[in-house]
């Protein structure tokens, strides 16, 4: 299950970067396709994350990691929406990167 989860978020990050580039270049149809595939991977991430969450000790820090993981997805969507609308996304990018780094750090340091 851990392999599915890690593979899902690695692919999602790649899809996110591709979707951002396509959205910035005004390639609407390919950007929309990559955004929809990215949303499918959000479901994989959340589903495998829930399964991993159910395997751990409820007194551990996994609930914080789960919240951070959801925030990573939220900021990915905010970045894409901001770019599509032509708004400044600098703060979203910064928050996404910081929360992503914290989530990855917690994921690799927690026992499961």
C-alpha positions as CSV (number, residue, x, y, z in Angstrom):
1,X,0.0,0.0,0.0
2,X,2.9,2.4,0.7
3,X,4.2,1.9,-2.8
4,X,0.9,2.8,-4.3
5,X,0.7,5.9,-2.2
6,X,4.2,7.1,-3.0
7,X,3.8,6.4,-6.7
8,X,0.5,8.2,-6.8
9,X,1.9,11.4,-5.3
10,X,5.1,11.3,-7.4
11,X,3.0,11.0,-10.6
12,X,0.6,13.7,-9.2
13,X,3.5,16.1,-8.8
14,X,4.6,15.5,-12.4
15,X,1.1,15.9,-13.7
16,X,0.7,19.1,-11.7
17,X,3.9,20.6,-13.2
18,X,2.7,19.6,-16.7
19,X,-0.7,21.1,-16.1
20,X,0.8,24.3,-14.8
21,X,3.0,24.6,-17.9
22,X,0.1,23.9,-20.3
23,X,-2.2,26.3,-18.4
24,X,0.4,29.1,-18.5
25,X,0.9,28.5,-22.3
26,X,-2.8,28.8,-22.9
27,X,-3.1,25.2,-24.2
28,X,-6.6,24.9,-22.9
29,X,-7.6,21.4,-24.1
30,X,-4.4,19.6,-23.1
31,X,-4.3,21.5,-19.8
32,X,-7.8,20.4,-19.0
33,X,-7.0,16.8,-19.8
34,X,-4.0,16.8,-17.5
35,X,-5.9,18.6,-14.8
36,X,-8.6,15.9,-14.9
37,X,-6.0,13.1,-14.8
38,X,-4.4,14.9,-11.9
39,X,-7.7,14.9,-10.1
40,X,-8.0,11.2,-10.6
41,X,-4.6,10.8,-9.0
42,X,-5.9,12.9,-6.0
43,X,-8.4,10.2,-5.5
44,X,-5.6,7.5,-5.6
45,X,-3.6,9.5,-3.1
46,X,-6.5,10.1,-0.7
47,X,-7.7,6.5,-1.0
48,X,-4.3,4.9,-0.3
49,X,-3.7,7.5,2.3
50,X,-6.9,6.6,4.2
51,X,-5.9,2.9,4.0
52,X,-2.4,3.7,5.4
53,X,-4.0,6.0,8.1
54,X,-6.3,3.1,9.3
55,X,-3.2,0.9,9.8
56,X,-1.4,3.3,12.3
57,X,-1.6,4.0,16.0
58,X,-4.3,6.7,16.6
59,X,-2.0,8.5,19.1
60,X,0.7,9.1,16.5
61,X,1.3,12.1,14.3
62,X,-0.3,10.6,11.2
63,X,-3.3,12.8,11.6
64,X,-1.1,15.9,11.2
65,X,0.5,14.3,8.1
66,X,-2.9,13.5,6.7
67,X,-4.0,17.2,7.1
68,X,-0.8,18.4,5.5
69,X,-1.4,16.0,2.6
70,X,-4.9,17.4,2.0
71,X,-3.5,20.9,2.2
72,X,-0.9,20.0,-0.5
73,X,-3.8,19.0,-2.8
74,X,-5.7,22.2,-2.0
75,X,-2.8,24.4,-2.9
76,X,-2.2,22.5,-6.1
77,X,-5.8,23.3,-7.1
78,X,-5.4,26.9,-6.0
79,X,-2.3,27.3,-8.1
80,X,-4.0,25.9,-11.2
81,X,-7.1,28.0,-10.6
82,X,-5.1,31.2,-10.1
83,X,-3.1,30.7,-13.2
84,X,-6.2,30.0,-15.2
85,X,-7.8,33.2,-14.0
86,X,-4.6,35.2,-14.5
87,X,-4.2,36.0,-10.8
88,X,-0.9,36.1,-8.9
89,X,-0.1,32.7,-7.5
90,X,3.2,33.4,-5.7
91,X,1.8,32.9,-2.2
92,X,0.1,29.7,-3.2
93,X,3.4,28.4,-4.7
94,X,5.3,29.2,-1.5
95,X,2.7,27.6,0.7
96,X,2.5,24.5,-1.6
97,X,6.2,24.0,-1.5
98,X,6.5,24.5,2.3
99,X,3.6,22.2,3.0
100,X,4.8,19.6,0.5
101,X,8.3,19.6,2.1
102,X,6.8,19.2,5.6
103,X,4.5,16.4,4.4
104,X,7.3,14.5,2.6
105,X,9.5,14.9,5.7
106,X,6.9,13.6,8.0
107,X,6.1,10.7,5.6
108,X,9.7,9.5,5.6
109,X,10.3,10.0,9.3
110,X,7.2,8.4,10.6
111,X,7.5,4.6,11.2
112,X,5.1,3.3,8.5
